[in-house]
Amino acid sequence: SPVPDKNKPLDKTEYNVFRRKSRQILVAEILVYAVSVLMQWYIIMECVSLSLGMVAGMLVMGKIMIKEEF
């Protein structure tokens, strides 16, 4: 889900819209990963898993940065 920033605060509506979109994208990526596992497409499996890991890491870093500001 989105991480608000002091330069771009999110209101409740924006937060809900972006959260729904990010979850839809996550479901699509998980489906691509599942199909690539079944078809044994190792390159696609690696790309999807690395991208999900990097996005998760950046979200965690964003949350940590917000807590440090307050």
PDB file with one MODEL, atoms N, CA, C and O in Angstrom:
MODEL        1
ATOM      1  N   SER A   1       0.842  -1.186   0.000  1.00  0.00           N
ATOM      2  CA  SER A   1       0.000   0.000   0.000  1.00  0.00           C
ATOM      3  C   SER A   1       0.880   1.239   0.000  1.00  0.00           C
ATOM      4  O   SER A   1       2.071   1.147   0.294  1.00  0.00           O
ATOM      5  N   PRO A   2       0.328   2.370  -0.317  1.00  0.00           N
ATOM      6  CA  PRO A   2       1.151   3.580  -0.420  1.00  0.00           C
ATOM      7  C   PRO A   2       1.668   4.050   0.934  1.00  0.00           C
ATOM      8  O   PRO A   2       1.037   3.850   1.972  1.00  0.00           O
ATOM      9  N   VAL A   3       2.819   4.673   0.886  1.00  0.00           N
ATOM     10  CA  VAL A   3       3.416   5.255   2.085  1.00  0.00           C
ATOM     11  C   VAL A   3       3.363   6.768   1.923  1.00  0.00           C
ATOM     12  O   VAL A   3       4.011   7.309   1.027  1.00  0.00           O
ATOM     13  N   PRO A   4       2.605   7.463   2.771  1.00  0.00           N
ATOM     14  CA  PRO A   4       2.538   8.930   2.636  1.00  0.00           C
ATOM     15  C   PRO A   4       3.871   9.569   2.991  1.00  0.00           C
ATOM     16  O   PRO A   4       4.668   9.008   3.744  1.00  0.00           O
ATOM     17  N   ASP A   5       4.097  10.747   2.438  1.00  0.00           N
ATOM     18  CA  ASP A   5       5.338  11.479   2.652  1.00  0.00           C
ATOM     19  C   ASP A   5       4.981  12.911   3.028  1.00  0.00           C
ATOM     20  O   ASP A   5       3.877  13.373   2.737  1.00  0.00           O
ATOM     21  N   LYS A   6       5.900  13.610   3.667  1.00  0.00           N
ATOM     22  CA  LYS A   6       5.610  14.994   4.033  1.00  0.00           C
ATOM     23  C   LYS A   6       5.451  15.868   2.792  1.00  0.00           C
ATOM     24  O   LYS A   6       4.735  16.869   2.831  1.00  0.00           O
ATOM     25  N   ASN A   7       6.109  15.502   1.693  1.00  0.00           N
ATOM     26  CA  ASN A   7       5.982  16.254   0.456  1.00  0.00           C
ATOM     27  C   ASN A   7       4.709  15.904  -0.311  1.00  0.00           C
ATOM     28  O   ASN A   7       4.244  16.705  -1.122  1.00  0.00           O
ATOM     29  N   LYS A   8       4.141  14.730  -0.070  1.00  0.00           N
ATOM     30  CA  LYS A   8       2.913  14.316  -0.740  1.00  0.00           C
ATOM     31  C   LYS A   8       2.036  13.558   0.247  1.00  0.00           C
ATOM     32  O   LYS A   8       1.994  12.328   0.224  1.00  0.00           O
ATOM     33  N   PRO A   9       1.341  14.276   1.107  1.00  0.00           N
ATOM     34  CA  PRO A   9       0.424  13.588   2.025  1.00  0.00           C
ATOM     35  C   PRO A   9      -0.777  13.035   1.253  1.00  0.00           C
ATOM     36  O   PRO A   9      -1.187  13.601   0.240  1.00  0.00           O
ATOM     37  N   LEU A  10      -1.326  11.942   1.735  1.00  0.00           N
ATOM     38  CA  LEU A  10      -2.464  11.302   1.077  1.00  0.00           C
ATOM     39  C   LEU A  10      -3.704  11.461   1.943  1.00  0.00           C
ATOM     40  O   LEU A  10      -3.657  11.273   3.159  1.00  0.00           O
ATOM     41  N   ASP A  11      -4.814  11.812   1.299  1.00  0.00           N
ATOM     42  CA  ASP A  11      -6.057  11.811   2.053  1.00  0.00           C
ATOM     43  C   ASP A  11      -6.640  10.396   2.041  1.00  0.00           C
ATOM     44  O   ASP A  11      -6.093   9.497   1.403  1.00  0.00           O
ATOM     45  N   LYS A  12      -7.736  10.213   2.741  1.00  0.00           N
ATOM     46  CA  LYS A  12      -8.322   8.882   2.914  1.00  0.00           C
ATOM     47  C   LYS A  12      -8.717   8.256   1.570  1.00  0.00           C
ATOM     48  O   LYS A  12      -8.489   7.065   1.360  1.00  0.00           O
ATOM     49  N   THR A  13      -9.301   9.037   0.664  1.00  0.00           N
ATOM     50  CA  THR A  13      -9.742   8.516  -0.632  1.00  0.00           C
ATOM     51  C   THR A  13      -8.552   8.072  -1.473  1.00  0.00           C
ATOM     52  O   THR A  13      -8.562   6.978  -2.038  1.00  0.00           O
ATOM     53  N   GLU A  14      -7.519   8.925  -1.559  1.00  0.00           N
ATOM     54  CA  GLU A  14      -6.334   8.565  -2.330  1.00  0.00           C
ATOM     55  C   GLU A  14      -5.680   7.306  -1.760  1.00  0.00           C
ATOM     56  O   GLU A  14      -5.263   6.422  -2.508  1.00  0.00           O
ATOM     57  N   TYR A  15      -5.596   7.233  -0.446  1.00  0.00           N
ATOM     58  CA  TYR A  15      -4.981   6.072   0.197  1.00  0.00           C
ATOM     59  C   TYR A  15      -5.732   4.793  -0.181  1.00  0.00           C
ATOM     60  O   TYR A  15      -5.111   3.785  -0.518  1.00  0.00           O
ATOM     61  N   ASN A  16      -7.061   4.833  -0.126  1.00  0.00           N
ATOM     62  CA  ASN A  16      -7.851   3.643  -0.455  1.00  0.00           C
ATOM     63  C   ASN A  16      -7.729   3.260  -1.922  1.00  0.00           C
ATOM     64  O   ASN A  16      -7.646   2.074  -2.240  1.00  0.00           O
ATOM     65  N   VAL A  17      -7.717   4.245  -2.828  1.00  0.00           N
ATOM     66  CA  VAL A  17      -7.591   3.961  -4.263  1.00  0.00           C
ATOM     67  C   VAL A  17      -6.233   3.336  -4.554  1.00  0.00           C
ATOM     68  O   VAL A  17      -6.153   2.312  -5.233  1.00  0.00           O
ATOM     69  N   PHE A  18      -5.170   3.942  -4.046  1.00  0.00           N
ATOM     70  CA  PHE A  18      -3.835   3.414  -4.299  1.00  0.00           C
ATOM     71  C   PHE A  18      -3.634   2.053  -3.647  1.00  0.00           C
ATOM     72  O   PHE A  18      -2.927   1.201  -4.185  1.00  0.00           O
ATOM     73  N   ARG A  19      -4.250   1.851  -2.500  1.00  0.00           N
ATOM     74  CA  ARG A  19      -4.141   0.557  -1.823  1.00  0.00           C
ATOM     75  C   ARG A  19      -4.803  -0.536  -2.646  1.00  0.00           C
ATOM     76  O   ARG A  19      -4.252  -1.627  -2.793  1.00  0.00           O
ATOM     77  N   ARG A  20      -5.996  -0.243  -3.187  1.00  0.00           N
ATOM     78  CA  ARG A  20      -6.701  -1.231  -4.012  1.00  0.00           C
ATOM     79  C   ARG A  20      -5.909  -1.547  -5.288  1.00  0.00           C
ATOM     80  O   ARG A  20      -5.808  -2.706  -5.689  1.00  0.00           O
ATOM     81  N   LYS A  21      -5.349  -0.509  -5.920  1.00  0.00           N
ATOM     82  CA  LYS A  21      -4.563  -0.719  -7.137  1.00  0.00           C
ATOM     83  C   LYS A  21      -3.304  -1.533  -6.848  1.00  0.00           C
ATOM     84  O   LYS A  21      -2.939  -2.411  -7.630  1.00  0.00           O
ATOM     85  N   SER A  22      -2.643  -1.245  -5.733  1.00  0.00           N
ATOM     86  CA  SER A  22      -1.424  -1.985  -5.415  1.00  0.00           C
ATOM     87  C   SER A  22      -1.732  -3.450  -5.116  1.00  0.00           C
ATOM     88  O   SER A  22      -0.937  -4.329  -5.450  1.00  0.00           O
ATOM     89  N   ARG A  23      -2.866  -3.717  -4.498  1.00  0.00           N
ATOM     90  CA  ARG A  23      -3.250  -5.104  -4.244  1.00  0.00           C
ATOM     91  C   ARG A  23      -3.601  -5.831  -5.533  1.00  0.00           C
ATOM     92  O   ARG A  23      -3.289  -7.014  -5.673  1.00  0.00           O
ATOM     93  N   GLN A  24      -4.243  -5.148  -6.482  1.00  0.00           N
ATOM     94  CA  GLN A  24      -4.552  -5.765  -7.774  1.00  0.00           C
ATOM     95  C   GLN A  24      -3.269  -6.121  -8.524  1.00  0.00           C
ATOM     96  O   GLN A  24      -3.166  -7.192  -9.122  1.00  0.00           O
ATOM     97  N   ILE A  25      -2.305  -5.220  -8.484  1.00  0.00           N
ATOM     98  CA  ILE A  25      -1.023  -5.487  -9.134  1.00  0.00           C
ATOM     99  C   ILE A  25      -0.319  -6.656  -8.456  1.00  0.00           C
ATOM    100  O   ILE A  25       0.269  -7.500  -9.131  1.00  0.00           O
ATOM    101  N   LEU A  26      -0.372  -6.711  -7.131  1.00  0.00           N
ATOM    102  CA  LEU A  26       0.249  -7.805  -6.398  1.00  0.00           C
ATOM    103  C   LEU A  26      -0.374  -9.144  -6.772  1.00  0.00           C
ATOM    104  O   LEU A  26       0.342 -10.127  -6.964  1.00  0.00           O
ATOM    105  N   VAL A  27      -1.701  -9.194  -6.879  1.00  0.00           N
ATOM    106  CA  VAL A  27      -2.379 -10.439  -7.267  1.00  0.00           C
ATOM    107  C   VAL A  27      -1.957 -10.844  -8.671  1.00  0.00           C
ATOM    108  O   VAL A  27      -1.725 -12.026  -8.924  1.00  0.00           O
ATOM    109  N   ALA A  28      -1.853  -9.884  -9.593  1.00  0.00           N
ATOM    110  CA  ALA A  28      -1.429 -10.193 -10.962  1.00  0.00           C
ATOM    111  C   ALA A  28       0.000 -10.743 -10.968  1.00  0.00           C
ATOM    112  O   ALA A  28       0.287 -11.699 -11.688  1.00  0.00           O
ATOM    113  N   GLU A  29       0.883 -10.161 -10.189  1.00  0.00           N
ATOM    114  CA  GLU A  29       2.260 -10.645 -10.143  1.00  0.00           C
ATOM    115  C   GLU A  29       2.341 -12.043  -9.525  1.00  0.00           C
ATOM    116  O   GLU A  29       3.142 -12.869  -9.963  1.00  0.00           O
ATOM    117  N   ILE A  30       1.531 -12.305  -8.531  1.00  0.00           N
ATOM    118  CA  ILE A  30       1.519 -13.639  -7.931  1.00  0.00           C
ATOM    119  C   ILE A  30       0.998 -14.664  -8.929  1.00  0.00           C
ATOM    120  O   ILE A  30       1.502 -15.786  -8.985  1.00  0.00           O
ATOM    121  N   LEU A  31       0.005 -14.294  -9.708  1.00  0.00           N
ATOM    122  CA  LEU A  31      -0.499 -15.209 -10.749  1.00  0.00           C
ATOM    123  C   LEU A  31       0.569 -15.481 -11.803  1.00  0.00           C
ATOM    124  O   LEU A  31       0.737 -16.620 -12.239  1.00  0.00           O
ATOM    125  N   VAL A  32       1.286 -14.444 -12.212  1.00  0.00           N
ATOM    126  CA  VAL A  32       2.382 -14.638 -13.179  1.00  0.00           C
ATOM    127  C   VAL A  32       3.435 -15.553 -12.585  1.00  0.00           C
ATOM    128  O   VAL A  32       3.958 -16.428 -13.276  1.00  0.00           O
ATOM    129  N   TYR A  33       3.750 -15.364 -11.317  1.00  0.00           N
ATOM    130  CA  TYR A  33       4.734 -16.217 -10.657  1.00  0.00           C
ATOM    131  C   TYR A  33       4.255 -17.661 -10.604  1.00  0.00           C
ATOM    132  O   TYR A  33       5.030 -18.580 -10.871  1.00  0.00           O
ATOM    133  N   ALA A  34       2.978 -17.872 -10.259  1.00  0.00           N
ATOM    134  CA  ALA A  34       2.445 -19.234 -10.171  1.00  0.00           C
ATOM    135  C   ALA A  34       2.477 -19.926 -11.525  1.00  0.00           C
ATOM    136  O   ALA A  34       2.821 -21.105 -11.616  1.00  0.00           O
ATOM    137  N   VAL A  35       2.119 -19.195 -12.582  1.00  0.00           N
ATOM    138  CA  VAL A  35       2.159 -19.783 -13.926  1.00  0.00           C
ATOM    139  C   VAL A  35       3.593 -20.101 -14.312  1.00  0.00           C
ATOM    140  O   VAL A  35       3.852 -21.144 -14.912  1.00  0.00           O
ATOM    141  N   SER A  36       4.529 -19.224 -13.980  1.00  0.00           N
ATOM    142  CA  SER A  36       5.924 -19.479 -14.331  1.00  0.00           C
ATOM    143  C   SER A  36       6.487 -20.668 -13.553  1.00  0.00           C
ATOM    144  O   SER A  36       7.354 -21.379 -14.061  1.00  0.00           O
ATOM    145  N   VAL A  37       6.013 -20.892 -12.340  1.00  0.00           N
ATOM    146  CA  VAL A  37       6.437 -22.078 -11.586  1.00  0.00           C
ATOM    147  C   VAL A  37       5.916 -23.338 -12.260  1.00  0.00           C
ATOM    148  O   VAL A  37       6.646 -24.313 -12.437  1.00  0.00           O
ATOM    149  N   LEU A  38       4.643 -23.302 -12.634  1.00  0.00           N
ATOM    150  CA  LEU A  38       4.050 -24.474 -13.283  1.00  0.00           C
ATOM    151  C   LEU A  38       4.699 -24.779 -14.630  1.00  0.00           C
ATOM    152  O   LEU A  38       4.875 -25.943 -14.990  1.00  0.00           O
ATOM    153  N   MET A  39       5.053 -23.733 -15.370  1.00  0.00           N
ATOM    154  CA  MET A  39       5.651 -23.912 -16.692  1.00  0.00           C
ATOM    155  C   MET A  39       7.180 -24.035 -16.626  1.00  0.00           C
ATOM    156  O   MET A  39       7.830 -24.260 -17.647  1.00  0.00           O
ATOM    157  N   GLN A  40       7.742 -23.889 -15.444  1.00  0.00           N
ATOM    158  CA  GLN A  40       9.182 -23.957 -15.203  1.00  0.00           C
ATOM    159  C   GLN A  40       9.954 -22.906 -16.010  1.00  0.00           C
ATOM    160  O   GLN A  40      10.989 -23.191 -16.613  1.00  0.00           O
ATOM    161  N   TRP A  41       9.419 -21.696 -16.000  1.00  0.00           N
ATOM    162  CA  TRP A  41      10.091 -20.554 -16.614  1.00  0.00           C
ATOM    163  C   TRP A  41      10.911 -19.868 -15.532  1.00  0.00           C
ATOM    164  O   TRP A  41      10.422 -18.965 -14.853  1.00  0.00           O
ATOM    165  N   TYR A  42      12.145 -20.292 -15.375  1.00  0.00           N
ATOM    166  CA  TYR A  42      12.972 -19.853 -14.251  1.00  0.00           C
ATOM    167  C   TYR A  42      13.343 -18.374 -14.320  1.00  0.00           C
ATOM    168  O   TYR A  42      13.441 -17.717 -13.284  1.00  0.00           O
ATOM    169  N   ILE A  43      13.549 -17.846 -15.513  1.00  0.00           N
ATOM    170  CA  ILE A  43      13.902 -16.427 -15.652  1.00  0.00           C
ATOM    171  C   ILE A  43      12.764 -15.550 -15.131  1.00  0.00           C
ATOM    172  O   ILE A  43      13.005 -14.582 -14.410  1.00  0.00           O
ATOM    173  N   ILE A  44      11.527 -15.886 -15.492  1.00  0.00           N
ATOM    174  CA  ILE A  44      10.383 -15.092 -15.045  1.00  0.00           C
ATOM    175  C   ILE A  44      10.207 -15.225 -13.536  1.00  0.00           C
ATOM    176  O   ILE A  44       9.909 -14.243 -12.855  1.00  0.00           O
ATOM    177  N   MET A  45      10.389 -16.440 -13.009  1.00  0.00           N
ATOM    178  CA  MET A  45      10.291 -16.631 -11.562  1.00  0.00           C
ATOM    179  C   MET A  45      11.292 -15.748 -10.831  1.00  0.00           C
ATOM    180  O   MET A  45      10.949 -15.116  -9.831  1.00  0.00           O
ATOM    181  N   GLU A  46      12.520 -15.699 -11.319  1.00  0.00           N
ATOM    182  CA  GLU A  46      13.549 -14.887 -10.677  1.00  0.00           C
ATOM    183  C   GLU A  46      13.207 -13.405 -10.749  1.00  0.00           C
ATOM    184  O   GLU A  46      13.360 -12.685  -9.762  1.00  0.00           O
ATOM    185  N   CYS A  47      12.746 -12.943 -11.908  1.00  0.00           N
ATOM    186  CA  CYS A  47      12.417 -11.528 -12.071  1.00  0.00           C
ATOM    187  C   CYS A  47      11.276 -11.109 -11.148  1.00  0.00           C
ATOM    188  O   CYS A  47      11.349 -10.066 -10.498  1.00  0.00           O
ATOM    189  N   VAL A  48      10.229 -11.917 -11.090  1.00  0.00           N
ATOM    190  CA  VAL A  48       9.086 -11.572 -10.252  1.00  0.00           C
ATOM    191  C   VAL A  48       9.472 -11.594  -8.773  1.00  0.00           C
ATOM    192  O   VAL A  48       9.100 -10.695  -8.020  1.00  0.00           O
ATOM    193  N   SER A  49      10.210 -12.608  -8.362  1.00  0.00           N
ATOM    194  CA  SER A  49      10.576 -12.689  -6.946  1.00  0.00           C
ATOM    195  C   SER A  49      11.529 -11.559  -6.552  1.00  0.00           C
ATOM    196  O   SER A  49      11.412 -11.006  -5.459  1.00  0.00           O
ATOM    197  N   LEU A  50      12.462 -11.216  -7.424  1.00  0.00           N
ATOM    198  CA  LEU A  50      13.362 -10.103  -7.119  1.00  0.00           C
ATOM    199  C   LEU A  50      12.616  -8.776  -7.070  1.00  0.00           C
ATOM    200  O   LEU A  50      12.879  -7.949  -6.197  1.00  0.00           O
ATOM    201  N   SER A  51      11.699  -8.569  -7.991  1.00  0.00           N
ATOM    202  CA  SER A  51      10.964  -7.303  -7.994  1.00  0.00           C
ATOM    203  C   SER A  51      10.074  -7.181  -6.757  1.00  0.00           C
ATOM    204  O   SER A  51       9.994  -6.106  -6.162  1.00  0.00           O
ATOM    205  N   LEU A  52       9.412  -8.253  -6.366  1.00  0.00           N
ATOM    206  CA  LEU A  52       8.581  -8.217  -5.159  1.00  0.00           C
ATOM    207  C   LEU A  52       9.434  -7.968  -3.916  1.00  0.00           C
ATOM    208  O   LEU A  52       9.038  -7.221  -3.022  1.00  0.00           O
ATOM    209  N   GLY A  53      10.592  -8.592  -3.867  1.00  0.00           N
ATOM    210  CA  GLY A  53      11.494  -8.380  -2.738  1.00  0.00           C
ATOM    211  C   GLY A  53      11.999  -6.951  -2.657  1.00  0.00           C
ATOM    212  O   GLY A  53      12.083  -6.377  -1.572  1.00  0.00           O
ATOM    213  N   MET A  54      12.336  -6.374  -3.809  1.00  0.00           N
ATOM    214  CA  MET A  54      12.826  -4.993  -3.815  1.00  0.00           C
ATOM    215  C   MET A  54      11.729  -4.010  -3.419  1.00  0.00           C
ATOM    216  O   MET A  54      11.985  -3.076  -2.658  1.00  0.00           O
ATOM    217  N   VAL A  55      10.522  -4.205  -3.919  1.00  0.00           N
ATOM    218  CA  VAL A  55       9.417  -3.321  -3.569  1.00  0.00           C
ATOM    219  C   VAL A  55       9.108  -3.429  -2.081  1.00  0.00           C
ATOM    220  O   VAL A  55       8.873  -2.418  -1.419  1.00  0.00           O
ATOM    221  N   ALA A  56       9.106  -4.648  -1.555  1.00  0.00           N
ATOM    222  CA  ALA A  56       8.861  -4.828  -0.117  1.00  0.00           C
ATOM    223  C   ALA A  56       9.937  -4.125   0.706  1.00  0.00           C
ATOM    224  O   ALA A  56       9.633  -3.483   1.711  1.00  0.00           O
ATOM    225  N   GLY A  57      11.180  -4.244   0.286  1.00  0.00           N
ATOM    226  CA  GLY A  57      12.272  -3.576   0.986  1.00  0.00           C
ATOM    227  C   GLY A  57      12.141  -2.061   0.964  1.00  0.00           C
ATOM    228  O   GLY A  57      12.395  -1.396   1.968  1.00  0.00           O
ATOM    229  N   MET A  58      11.744  -1.516  -0.185  1.00  0.00           N
ATOM    230  CA  MET A  58      11.579  -0.068  -0.282  1.00  0.00           C
ATOM    231  C   MET A  58      10.405   0.414   0.570  1.00  0.00           C
ATOM    232  O   MET A  58      10.471   1.494   1.157  1.00  0.00           O
ATOM    233  N   LEU A  59       9.326  -0.380   0.643  1.00  0.00           N
ATOM    234  CA  LEU A  59       8.206  -0.005   1.498  1.00  0.00           C
ATOM    235  C   LEU A  59       8.610   0.010   2.967  1.00  0.00           C
ATOM    236  O   LEU A  59       8.222   0.904   3.718  1.00  0.00           O
ATOM    237  N   VAL A  60       9.385  -0.978   3.366  1.00  0.00           N
ATOM    238  CA  VAL A  60       9.858  -1.026   4.756  1.00  0.00           C
ATOM    239  C   VAL A  60      10.772   0.164   5.039  1.00  0.00           C
ATOM    240  O   VAL A  60      10.670   0.789   6.094  1.00  0.00           O
ATOM    241  N   MET A  61      11.658   0.475   4.108  1.00  0.00           N
ATOM    242  CA  MET A  61      12.542   1.622   4.290  1.00  0.00           C
ATOM    243  C   MET A  61      11.743   2.917   4.385  1.00  0.00           C
ATOM    244  O   MET A  61      12.081   3.793   5.181  1.00  0.00           O
ATOM    245  N   GLY A  62      10.682   3.051   3.579  1.00  0.00           N
ATOM    246  CA  GLY A  62       9.839   4.231   3.638  1.00  0.00           C
ATOM    247  C   GLY A  62       9.151   4.365   4.973  1.00  0.00           C
ATOM    248  O   GLY A  62       9.069   5.463   5.524  1.00  0.00           O
ATOM    249  N   LYS A  63       8.655   3.260   5.502  1.00  0.00           N
ATOM    250  CA  LYS A  63       8.007   3.293   6.822  1.00  0.00           C
ATOM    251  C   LYS A  63       9.015   3.690   7.902  1.00  0.00           C
ATOM    252  O   LYS A  63       8.682   4.463   8.801  1.00  0.00           O
ATOM    253  N   ILE A  64      10.243   3.168   7.822  1.00  0.00           N
ATOM    254  CA  ILE A  64      11.281   3.495   8.802  1.00  0.00           C
ATOM    255  C   ILE A  64      11.640   4.978   8.716  1.00  0.00           C
ATOM    256  O   ILE A  64      11.808   5.641   9.740  1.00  0.00           O
ATOM    257  N   MET A  65      11.757   5.492   7.499  1.00  0.00           N
ATOM    258  CA  MET A  65      12.104   6.904   7.320  1.00  0.00           C
ATOM    259  C   MET A  65      11.016   7.809   7.883  1.00  0.00           C
ATOM    260  O   MET A  65      11.322   8.851   8.462  1.00  0.00           O
ATOM    261  N   ILE A  66       9.752   7.428   7.721  1.00  0.00           N
ATOM    262  CA  ILE A  66       8.661   8.244   8.249  1.00  0.00           C
ATOM    263  C   ILE A  66       8.699   8.245   9.776  1.00  0.00           C
ATOM    264  O   ILE A  66       8.480   9.289  10.389  1.00  0.00           O
ATOM    265  N   LYS A  67       8.971   7.104  10.400  1.00  0.00           N
ATOM    266  CA  LYS A  67       9.027   7.035  11.861  1.00  0.00           C
ATOM    267  C   LYS A  67      10.187   7.859  12.399  1.00  0.00           C
ATOM    268  O   LYS A  67      10.080   8.439  13.479  1.00  0.00           O
ATOM    269  N   GLU A  68      11.301   7.921  11.660  1.00  0.00           N
ATOM    270  CA  GLU A  68      12.451   8.697  12.117  1.00  0.00           C
ATOM    271  C   GLU A  68      12.180  10.190  12.056  1.00  0.00           C
ATOM    272  O   GLU A  68      12.750  10.950  12.839  1.00  0.00           O
ATOM    273  N   GLU A  69      11.309  10.633  11.128  1.00  0.00           N
ATOM    274  CA  GLU A  69      11.015  12.057  11.001  1.00  0.00           C
ATOM    275  C   GLU A  69      10.166  12.553  12.158  1.00  0.00           C
ATOM    276  O   GLU A  69      10.243  13.729  12.514  1.00  0.00           O
ATOM    277  N   PHE A  70       9.365  11.694  12.746  1.00  0.00           N
ATOM    278  CA  PHE A  70       8.448  12.132  13.802  1.00  0.00           C
ATOM    279  C   PHE A  70       8.999  11.867  15.143  1.00  0.00           C
ATOM    280  O   PHE A  70       8.356  12.173  16.147  1.00  0.00           O
TER     281      PHE A  70
ENDMDL
END
